Amino acid sequence: MTTNRRFRRVVRIGPVQVATYYDGRGREKHTVACTAPRCGFATDYDSRAAAELAARTHRCAVR
């Protein structure tokens, strides 16, 4: 079953978006997703700093 997430503090770093949300257990999580076509990079982190670091260092393999 999918969860309806309310993203907040959404920022864009190049083609990557970083957002904060609360998971199903009430914990704050941070997600990173690349918006480039055919990239498919998306992951969750526990800290905002780790998520922003991943966004800054991400390089799309498909160009």
C-alpha positions, 0 to 999 in steps of 0.5 A: 500500500502506498503512502500519501506523502506531503513534501516540504522544503523542496529544493532543486540542485541541478537536475536533482530535487531534495525534499523532506517528509514524515514517513509512516512512523512519524520520523522525518526523512529526506528524499533525493530524486533526479528529474533527468530523463531515463536516469532513475536515481532516487533514494531516502536519507535520515539527515538533510545534509546527507541528502543535499550532499548526494544531490550535489555529487550526483552524476547521471550515467545516461546522457 
